[in-house]
Amino acid sequence: MAQKLLHRPLVKWYSRLFFFLILVLAALLPALSALSQSTHDPGTPPPDSLIQMKNADSTHHNDTTRFHYTYAGTGTISNSNSLRSYILSNALKLSLLKKSTEANFSNSWVYGKENSVLTNNDFSSTLDMALFKTIKHFYYWGLATYNHSVPLLINNQLQTGLGPGYNVIDKKKSILTVTDGVLYEVNDLYDSLYGVPGGNIFRRDRYQTFRNSMHVLFHWVIGDHYILDGSGFLQNSFTDWNDYILRLTGSASIKLYKWINLTSSASYSKFTRTRGQNTLVTFGLTIQR
C-alpha cells in the first residue's frame, strides 16, 4: 500500500510535466509562425544575402521560419501454427526550423503481443531545441524526455539535459552530427529482484542519477529517391559507468511520391540497470511534409 501511495504522486507529476511540454510547444507555434509572415521590401535584399547564397546548401542558413511534420506507421505480423505475434509502431515529429534556432516535438508508441501476451506497450515523448548562434558548425541543445517501456522494464523515466553539438557534415542531402552533454534522470522502474539476508524480495526501483549522453546522427539522400537515416545514443551514469542506456535506430526509405516513402526500420535498445533489451524490425509508410 505504501508503494502505491508513493507511486501515485510520481505518476501525477510526470503527467503534469508532459502536458506542460505540450502547452509550451503550442505557445511557440503561433509566435514563430507570426515571425515567418513578416514582410519586407522585395527590392531591398537583406544585408547577409550574399552569405546566404554561399551557404545555400546548408540546412541551417534560411531566415524563413518553416514548419515540418513527419509521421511513420510501420509494423510486422507473424502467424504460424504455434506462434501469433504482431508489432505496431507509430511515430509523429513536429519541427520548427529557422536560421539560428530549431525546435522538435517527437512522440512514438509501439504496441505488440505474442500469443496474446503483451510484449510491447512503449511510449516516448521528447521536446528538444537547438541554438546555432555560436562558432561555425557548433550549436547548443537542450531536451526533456519521458519514456515508458515494457521490455526495458521502465515504468516511468524522465530525462532533462543540455550540451554542445557539432555538425560534421551540414548539407541538404547529407547530415552527420555528434553531440555530448549531461542529463539528469529520474527513474521509476518495474519490480527488480534484490538479495537480502533471509531471502529475496521484490520492490520498486526508484532512483535519480546524472548521465553523460553521447549522440551520433546521420541522414543521407541518394539520388532524390533513396534515404538512409541512423541514430545512436550511449548514456552512462556518472556514479556507475556500468549503468548505461544504449539506443540504436536505422531506416531505409524509397520515395514513392514527393511526400510519401516506403520505409524499413530497425531498432535496438538496452538498459543495463534492469537487464532489459528490445529489438524491432518493421515495415511501413512515412509521410513527410
N, C-alpha and C positions, 0 to 999 in steps of 0.2 A: 504493500500500500504506500509506503514511504517513497519508493521509487516512482510510482505513478504520480504522486503529488509533486515530486521534483521534476518529472518529465513534462508535465502539462505547462508550467510557466516557460520552459525552454522552447517547446514547440510553438507556443503562443508568441514568444519573442521572435523566433525565426519567421513566422508568418507575417508579423508586423514589418520586419525589415524587408522581406520580399516585396510586399505591396508598396513600401516606401520607395524602393528602387524603381518600380513601375511608374509611380507618380512622378519621380524625378525625370525619367525619360519622357513621359507625356508632357511635362512642363518644358523640356528642351526642344521638342519637335516644333511647336509654333514659333518659338523665338528664333531658332536657326532657319526655319523656312522663311520668316519675315526678312532675315538678312539676305537670303538668296533672291528676294524680289525687289531689292533696292535698285534704282535706276541711275544711269549716268549718261552724260552726253556721248553718243556713239562716235562723235567726231574727235573726241579727246581721249586718246589711249592712256591707260594707267602708266605711271612712271616706270613700273617694273615690267612693262610689256616685253621688252627685249629679253629680259632674264627669263620670263615665262616661255618665250619661243625657244630658248636654248634648252629648257628643261621640259619641253612638251611631251617627252616620252615618259616622264616620271608620274607616279600615282599620287604625289602629294604637292603638286605645283599648280593648283587651279583655285582661283578666288571664289568661284561659284559654289554655293552650298548644294550638295547632291544628296538625295535620299535613295537608298537601295534596300531591297529586301530579297531574301533567299529562303526558299522552302524546299526541303528534301524529304520525300516519302519513300522509304525503302523497306525491304523485309525478305524473309525466306520462309518456306513452308516445306516440311518433310512428312510424308505419310507412307509408312511401310507396315508390314504385318504386325510388328511388335512395338513400333515407335511412331508416335504422332507428335510433332512439335512445330512451333511457329514462332517467329520473331517479327515484330513490327517496330520500325524506327521512324520517328518524326522529329524534324529539326527546323526551327524558324529563327532567322537572324535579321534584325533591323539595323541599318547603318546610316549614319550621318557623316559626310565627308566634306572637309573644307581644306584650304591650303595649309593651315597651321594646326588644325585640330581634327580629331576623329572620335566618334562615339559609336559603340556597338552594344546591342542588347540581344544576347543569344540564349535560346531555350531549346532543350531536347528532351524527348521522352521515349524510352524503349520499354516495350512490353512483350513478354514471351512466356509460353508454357510448354512443358514436355510431359506427355501422358497426363494431362490435367493438373500437373504440379507446377506452381509458379516458379519460373526461373529468373525472370527479369520484370521489374517494375521500377525503372530507374529514371530519375528526373534531375536535370541540371539547368541552372539559370545563372547567367553571367552578365554583368554590366561592366564594360571596360571603356576607358578613354585614353587617348594619346595626344601629346603636345609636341609639335615638331619645331617650335621656335627655339632652336638650340644649334649646336655645331652641326655642320653638314653631315647627313646620314644618321645622326644621333637623334633620339627623342626620349621623352619620359612617358611612362604609362602608369595607370592605376586601375584596380579592378576590385569587384566584390562578387563572390561566387557562392551559390548554395547548391549542395549535392545531396541526393538520396539514392542509394544503390543496394539492391538485394544481393547480387553475387559478391560485392565488396564488403558486405555486412555493415554498411553505413546507414544509420537511421537518420541522422541529421549532421551536416557538416557545413560550416561557414568559413570562408576564406576571404580576407581583405589584405591588400598589399599594394606596393608600388616599387618602381625601379627604373633603370635605364634600358634602352633598346638600341640596336644598331642595324640599319638596313644595308646588308652586304651587297644585295642587288635590288634596285628600285626602279623597275620598268613596268610598262603596262602589261606586257606579256610574260614577264619573269620577275619573281619576287623571292628573295631569301632574307629572312630576318632572324636575328638572335637577340634574346632578351635575358635579363637576370635581375632578381630582386628579392625582397624579403616579404613573406606572408605571415600574417597572424591567423591562426586556425583554431576554431572551437569545434570539438567533436562530441557527438553522442552516438556511440557505436552499438551494434547489437550485442547480446549477451556473449561474453567470452569466458573460456574456462580458465580458472586460476587454481594453482595448487596451494593448499593451506594445511597446517597441521590438523590431522584428523580426517583429511579427505579433500575432495574437490567440490567447489561450489560455482554456481553461475551468478553473474552480476552484470549490470550495465556498465560499460566502459566509457566514462566521460572524462575528457582531459583537454587541455589547451597547450599549444606549442607554437613556436616560431619556426618557419621553414625557409630554406633557400630554394627559390623557384627558377629553374632554367628552362627556357622555351626556344625551340627551333621550328620555324615555319617556312614552307616554300609553296610557290604557285607558279605553274608553267603552262603556257598556252602554246600548242604546237599546230601551226598552220591554220589557225582560226577555228578548227573543228575538234581538236582533242585537248583535253585539260587534265593536268595532273596536280593534285594537292596533297600535302602532307604536313603533319604537325606532331611534335613530341614534347612532353613535359616530364621533367625529373625534379621532384620536390622532396628534399631531405630535411629531416628535423635537425635543428642545431643541438638539441640535447641528446639525441641518439641517432647517429648517422645511418644506422640500420633500419630506422623507421622512415620509410620513404614511400612516395606515391609515384607510379610510372603510368603515363598515358600516351599511347601511340595511335595515330589515326592516319589513314591514307585513302585516297579515292582516285578513280579514273573515270572521265566522262567523255561522251561523244555528243556533240551538238546536233540535235535533231531539227531545231528551229532556233531563231536568234535568242530566245529566252527559255528554251526547254532542252534539257540534257538527259541522256540515258546514263545512269551512274551506277558504278560498282564500288562499294566501300568496304574497308576492313578496319577493325579497331581492337586494341589490346589494352587492358587496364590491370594494374596490380597494386595492392595496398598491403604492405608487409605487417602492419600493426594487427590486422585481422586475418592475415594469410589468405585474403580473398583475391581471386583472379577472374577475368572475364574476357572472352574472345568472341567477336561478332564478325560475320561476313554477310553482307546484304546487297540487294539489287533493287533498283527502282528509278524514279524520275526526280530531277531537280529543276525547280523554277526559279529563275533569277532575273530581276528587273532593276 
